[in-house]
Structure formats: C-alpha cells, structure tokens
Amino acid sequence: MRVRQYSISSSPLCDPAAATLTYSLLSAPSLSGRGTHTGVASSYLASLAAGDRLHVAVRAAQPAFHLPADAARTPLVCVAAGAGLAPFRGFAQERAAQLAAGRRLAPALLFVGCRAPGADDVYAAELARWEAQGAVAVRRAYSRAPDRAHGCRYVQDRLWRDRADVEALWEAGAKVFVCGSREVGEGVKGAVLRMRKEWAERKGWDASDEASARWFESIRNERYATDVFD
C-alpha cells in the first residue's frame, strides 16, 4: 500500500511540542453496490484514542510551499477545499502568533471551499478569530449552499468573483498557494488563467492561450505553489 501523506495543520509558534493533522474521513457506499467503502488510513486515524501511539515519519514540505521569509512585504492568496485547508490553518495560526508578537504582515486572502455552513466548514471559529485579529481574510464557497457564498458553488468560482482583490495582491507581489484534490487544482488553475487573459486584454498584453500558458509556467514553484492529492 502506498504511504499516506498529510500536511501538518498547526504552527510551532503556537506550541513547539505539538502538531495537528486534518483529514477527511472517507465513508461512502461501495461502487459495487454492496457494503460501505471506507478510507484505510483515515478510518484508522479516526479509531485512535487519546494516548494511543502512532508511528509516523516527518518530511519537509516542498521548498515552494512555505510562508514567505519577507512576511511584511509579501501578500498571500491561499486556495483550498476540504482537507486541503490543513496547511493554511497552520499558516493562519502562525500569522496570528506573529501579529501577537508585534510583527507587521502583508495582507492574506484565504479561499475555502466546502459543502455547507455547519456541515464541514471546519475551523470556522478559529478562522473567525484570526480574521478579527487581521491574520487572514476568509472567502468561502459552498457547493450545497451557494446562496450563502454570493452564488459561489466552488472555490474557483469565489476566486473569480473576487478577482479584483486577487489582482491587487498579485500586483503587490503576492504568492499563491493551492491545496486540495487534483480536480480542485485544475479548477483553480483554470480560474487563474482566465484572470490572466482578462488582465492581458485590459493592459494590452498578448492574451492568447499560448502566452497565458507561458506565463503560468514562469510562475509555477516561484509565485504559484500547489500541493494536490488524489
């Protein structure tokens, strides 16, 4: 069986002796029509009780997927759906700790996609507190309640709706981080390319698909970092 990898969803600035994981518990009707299909790793994690021991190996994240060193001058645009929120919960927690220590931070936007308020809108209370502190501004999309998110069903829809805010941060030197399923990654990439085409048409740049593809390749792993999973 392949190794399961999870992003740490906490910051050592909050508690250097503890790390948290965030995962989705998979439990759905089997495609065969008989019984229930459950996730092997997620079901195991969910079965653990306080005090149980778990064998894990810690690996460094890819170099591009880290908070910028110059946090005061580098805005953030973070995009996640489902358990893809994990690393950004850690980002927001770290930024809140930095603000509490008196550091100046550039703005940060966090786009979150889930099903509905009160259903799987995880860490809502924490994010609201950190938002009030100025650590992050949260924009949501609800696939089953789009009327609660300005008509936005998916996270890429909300990204497109708020593209003026995204453009302002991008022009200020923002880094973009995307975490979620491969489908989410492709949807966000499509919205970003659509934005770039609109910017190009307005500014008199080459707005062709080829030019947009070259532009996207030039920012990958520099100003646009992804962590996608199946």
Helices and strands as residue ranges (DSSP letters): E 27-29, E 36-38, H 40-47, E 76-81, G 82-85, H 86-100, E 108-114, H 124-133, E 137-142, G 146-148, H 155-161, H 163-171, E 175-181, H 182-203, H 209-219, E 224-229
